[in-house]
Amino acid sequence: MPWFWLALAGLLEVVWAVGLKMSDGFSRLSWSLATVATLVSSFVFLGAAVKSIPIGTAYAVWTGIGAVGVALCGMMLFGESKEGVRIFFILLIVTGIAGLKLSAP
């Protein structure tokens, strides 16, 4: 179950990070509230995960899920660069996340 909580925390990190953009500097109330709610939820689930998963592993996986998810959302939602070199480095992050998962106790 801890890995489920960690994955959920990572997905919520993507939502709150995209919410930062959508809130337009916290000037749009509904997006601002959604951002804060998902940020708090992400931390709660990360806290649940680190009860069983080493903090270094959990934090790296959490931020990795967030980084990859936000980069992909940036490409799909905000027209950010889709250059091959960018995709390559995103895949390196995914490889690191998988390696941490496989090497965790």
C-alpha positions as CSV (number, residue, x, y, z in Angstrom):
1,M,0.0,0.0,0.0
2,P,2.8,2.5,0.6
3,W,3.8,2.5,-3.1
4,F,0.2,3.2,-4.0
5,W,0.2,6.2,-1.6
6,L,3.5,7.4,-3.1
7,A,2.1,7.1,-6.7
8,L,-1.0,9.0,-5.6
9,A,1.1,11.7,-4.0
10,G,3.1,12.0,-7.2
11,L,0.0,12.4,-9.3
12,L,-1.4,15.0,-7.0
13,E,2.0,16.8,-7.3
14,V,1.4,17.1,-11.0
15,V,-2.1,18.5,-10.4
16,W,-1.0,21.1,-8.0
17,A,2.0,22.1,-10.1
18,V,-0.3,22.6,-13.2
19,G,-2.7,24.4,-10.9
20,L,0.1,26.9,-10.1
21,K,0.1,27.8,-13.8
22,M,-3.7,27.8,-14.1
23,S,-4.2,30.0,-11.0
24,D,-2.3,32.8,-12.8
25,G,-0.3,33.8,-9.7
26,F,-3.1,32.8,-7.3
27,S,-5.3,35.5,-8.9
28,R,-8.0,32.9,-9.9
29,L,-9.8,31.7,-6.8
30,S,-11.1,28.3,-8.0
31,W,-7.7,27.3,-9.4
32,S,-5.9,28.7,-6.3
33,L,-8.1,26.6,-4.0
34,A,-7.7,23.5,-6.1
35,T,-3.9,24.0,-6.1
36,V,-3.7,24.4,-2.3
37,A,-6.0,21.4,-1.7
38,T,-4.0,19.1,-4.0
39,L,-0.7,20.3,-2.5
40,V,-1.8,19.5,1.0
41,S,-3.2,16.1,-0.2
42,S,0.0,15.3,-1.9
43,F,2.0,15.9,1.2
44,V,-0.4,13.8,3.3
45,F,0.0,10.8,1.0
46,L,3.7,11.3,0.8
47,G,3.8,11.3,4.6
48,A,1.8,8.0,4.6
49,A,4.3,6.5,2.2
50,V,7.4,7.4,4.1
51,K,6.2,5.4,7.1
52,S,7.4,2.3,5.1
53,I,9.5,3.5,2.2
54,P,12.9,5.1,2.9
55,I,12.6,8.9,2.8
56,G,15.4,9.3,0.1
57,T,13.7,6.8,-2.2
58,A,10.2,8.2,-1.6
59,Y,11.2,11.8,-2.1
60,A,13.1,11.0,-5.3
61,V,10.2,9.0,-6.7
62,W,7.7,11.7,-5.7
63,T,9.6,14.5,-7.3
64,G,10.4,12.3,-10.3
65,I,6.7,11.6,-10.9
66,G,6.0,15.2,-10.5
67,A,8.8,16.3,-12.9
68,V,7.8,13.9,-15.6
69,G,4.1,14.5,-15.2
70,V,4.5,18.3,-15.3
71,A,6.8,18.2,-18.2
72,L,4.3,16.1,-20.2
73,C,1.4,18.3,-19.2
74,G,3.5,21.4,-20.2
75,M,3.9,19.8,-23.7
76,M,0.3,18.8,-24.0
77,L,-1.5,21.7,-22.4
78,F,0.8,24.7,-22.8
79,G,2.6,24.0,-26.1
80,E,6.0,23.6,-24.5
81,S,8.9,22.1,-26.5
82,K,8.5,18.4,-27.7
83,E,12.1,18.2,-28.9
84,G,13.7,14.7,-29.0
85,V,16.4,15.7,-26.5
86,R,13.8,16.8,-24.0
87,I,11.9,13.5,-24.4
88,F,15.2,11.6,-23.9
89,F,15.9,13.3,-20.6
90,I,12.3,12.7,-19.4
91,L,12.9,9.0,-20.2
92,L,16.1,9.2,-18.1
93,I,14.0,10.4,-15.1
94,V,11.5,7.6,-15.7
95,T,14.4,5.1,-15.7
96,G,15.7,6.5,-12.4
97,I,12.3,6.2,-10.8
98,A,12.0,2.6,-12.0
99,G,15.5,1.8,-10.7
100,L,14.7,3.3,-7.3
101,K,11.5,1.3,-7.1
102,L,13.3,-1.9,-8.0
103,S,16.1,-1.3,-5.5
104,A,13.9,-0.3,-2.6
105,P,13.5,-2.8,0.3
